[in-house]
Amino acid sequence: MVYVLSHGSAGTISIPLTLIAGVYGMNFEYMPELTIWYGYPTVMAVMVLLAAFLLLHFRRQDWI
């Protein structure tokens, strides 16, 4: 049971990061972040914080 939950939680952590990376991987011409010099570092920081939050949440719930 733990084996299945650990794979499920790994997928749950990576899916939001994949969604964010997919949106930023598209070649949009007019994105607000393209004109702001700290746009991409901010998105990377949000992705790291999101992954850390999900990882800590799953560990507190004893799912990992």
Secondary structure, 3 states (H helix, E strand, C coil): CHHHHHHHHHHHHHHHHHHHHHHHHCCCCCCHHHHCCCHHHHHHHHHHHHHHHHHHHHHHCCCC
